Amino acid sequence: MAMVSAVQEAQKDNLRNFSDYMMTVLEDDWQKEKRDFLHSLSRISSLARTNVTDSSIGANRSGPILSLFSSPHISSGPSNMELLAIVDKKAATYVQVVRKLNDARKRSLEYKSATAFKNAYDHNLGLDSSSGNSVTMNKIWHLIQGMKK
């Protein structure tokens, strides 16, 4: 009997260690995703501010825009206008899901929000291009969806 309890205790310890490890990995990846998102958001907002200032004044201030476009980090990826389109598409997609969620709550209907967000990410966005070592948003929505069952 002592052998069985020792095996069960070892299984519990392994499960706890695995859970702790997965939580650490998720937190690290979440911080990376958040940092990348905020960085891209700041680039887009600075581009938008510069373009609005240029068009409202009528002058051609190519300094900030030139340095933004001539950066090797940005020129190797999608253009700023493509980034803006991606962010707009993401925002519009998630706004639709949140509206449906709010409507369901107003009517006291059941709404599977994790499934809706996962489907929105899968079908409408299709932007999952991160490396295989990173926990992607698709995997996170899948995990959340699994926890809700």
C-alpha positions as CSV (number, residue, x, y, z in Angstrom):
1,M,0.0,0.0,0.0
2,A,2.9,2.3,0.7
3,M,4.2,1.8,-2.8
4,V,0.9,2.9,-4.3
5,S,0.8,6.1,-2.2
6,A,4.4,6.8,-3.1
7,V,3.6,6.5,-6.8
8,Q,0.5,8.7,-6.4
9,E,2.5,11.3,-4.5
10,A,5.2,11.3,-7.3
11,Q,2.5,11.7,-9.9
12,K,1.1,14.7,-8.0
13,D,4.6,16.2,-7.7
14,N,5.2,15.7,-11.5
15,L,1.8,17.3,-12.3
16,R,2.6,20.3,-10.0
17,N,6.0,20.7,-11.6
18,F,4.5,20.5,-15.1
19,S,1.8,23.0,-14.2
20,D,4.4,25.4,-12.7
21,Y,6.6,25.1,-15.8
22,M,3.7,25.6,-18.2
23,M,2.6,28.7,-16.2
24,T,6.1,30.1,-16.5
25,V,6.2,29.5,-20.2
26,L,2.8,31.0,-20.7
27,E,3.7,34.1,-18.7
28,D,7.0,34.5,-20.6
29,D,5.3,34.2,-23.9
30,W,2.5,36.5,-22.8
31,Q,5.0,39.1,-21.8
32,K,6.8,38.7,-25.2
33,E,3.5,39.0,-27.1
34,K,2.5,42.0,-25.1
35,R,5.9,43.7,-25.6
36,D,5.8,43.0,-29.4
37,F,2.2,44.3,-29.6
38,L,2.9,47.5,-27.7
39,H,6.1,48.0,-29.8
40,S,4.1,47.7,-33.0
41,L,1.3,49.9,-31.6
42,S,3.8,52.6,-30.7
43,R,5.3,52.4,-34.2
44,I,1.9,52.7,-35.8
45,S,0.7,55.5,-33.6
46,S,3.9,57.5,-34.2
47,L,3.5,57.0,-38.0
48,A,-0.1,58.1,-37.8
49,R,0.8,61.2,-35.7
50,T,3.5,62.1,-38.1
51,N,1.3,61.7,-41.2
52,V,-1.5,63.7,-39.6
53,T,0.9,66.5,-38.6
54,D,2.4,66.6,-42.1
55,S,-1.0,66.7,-43.9
56,S,-2.5,69.3,-41.6
57,I,0.5,71.7,-41.9
58,G,1.0,71.1,-45.6
59,A,4.8,70.9,-45.1
60,N,6.9,67.9,-46.0
61,R,8.6,66.8,-42.8
62,S,10.4,63.7,-44.1
63,G,12.7,63.4,-41.1
64,P,10.7,61.1,-38.8
65,I,9.1,59.3,-41.6
66,L,12.4,58.7,-43.4
67,S,14.0,57.4,-40.3
68,L,11.0,55.2,-39.6
69,F,11.0,53.7,-43.1
70,S,14.8,53.4,-43.4
71,S,15.1,51.4,-40.2
72,P,16.4,47.9,-41.2
73,H,14.1,46.3,-38.6
74,I,11.0,47.7,-40.1
75,S,12.0,47.4,-43.8
76,S,12.6,43.7,-43.4
77,G,9.0,43.0,-42.2
78,P,5.6,44.2,-43.4
79,S,5.2,47.9,-44.3
80,N,3.7,50.2,-41.8
81,M,0.5,50.5,-43.8
82,E,0.3,46.7,-43.8
83,L,0.8,46.7,-40.0
84,L,-2.0,49.3,-39.7
85,A,-4.3,47.1,-41.8
86,I,-3.5,44.1,-39.7
87,V,-4.2,45.9,-36.4
88,D,-7.5,47.3,-37.9
89,K,-8.5,43.8,-39.0
90,K,-7.8,42.4,-35.6
91,A,-9.6,45.2,-33.8
92,A,-12.7,44.9,-36.1
93,T,-12.8,41.1,-35.7
94,Y,-12.5,41.2,-31.9
95,V,-15.1,44.1,-31.7
96,Q,-17.6,41.8,-33.5
97,V,-17.0,39.0,-31.0
98,V,-17.3,41.4,-28.0
99,R,-20.6,42.8,-29.4
100,K,-22.0,39.3,-29.8
101,L,-20.9,38.5,-26.2
102,N,-22.5,41.6,-24.9
103,D,-25.7,40.9,-26.8
104,A,-25.8,37.4,-25.3
105,R,-25.3,38.7,-21.8
106,K,-28.1,41.3,-22.2
107,R,-30.4,38.5,-23.2
108,S,-29.1,36.1,-20.5
109,L,-28.1,33.6,-23.2
110,E,-25.1,31.2,-23.0
111,Y,-22.2,32.4,-25.1
112,K,-19.0,30.4,-25.6
113,S,-16.6,33.4,-25.6
114,A,-13.4,31.3,-25.7
115,T,-14.7,29.4,-28.7
116,A,-15.8,32.6,-30.4
117,F,-12.4,34.3,-29.9
118,K,-10.6,31.2,-31.1
119,N,-12.8,31.0,-34.2
120,A,-12.3,34.7,-34.9
121,Y,-8.6,34.2,-34.6
122,D,-8.5,31.1,-36.8
123,H,-10.9,32.0,-39.5
124,N,-11.0,35.7,-39.8
125,L,-7.4,36.7,-39.0
126,G,-5.2,33.8,-39.9
127,L,-2.1,35.7,-38.7
128,D,-0.4,32.9,-36.7
129,S,3.1,33.2,-38.0
130,S,5.2,32.9,-34.8
131,S,8.0,30.4,-34.4
132,G,7.3,26.8,-33.3
133,N,9.0,27.4,-29.9
134,S,6.5,30.1,-28.9
135,V,3.0,29.6,-27.5
136,T,0.8,31.1,-30.1
137,M,-2.5,32.9,-29.6
138,N,-4.2,30.0,-31.3
139,K,-2.8,27.6,-28.7
140,I,-3.8,29.9,-25.9
141,W,-7.4,30.2,-27.1
142,H,-7.4,26.4,-27.5
143,L,-6.3,26.0,-23.9
144,I,-8.9,28.4,-22.6
145,Q,-11.6,26.8,-24.7
146,G,-10.6,23.4,-23.2
147,M,-10.8,24.7,-19.7
148,K,-14.3,26.0,-20.2
149,K,-15.6,22.5,-21.1
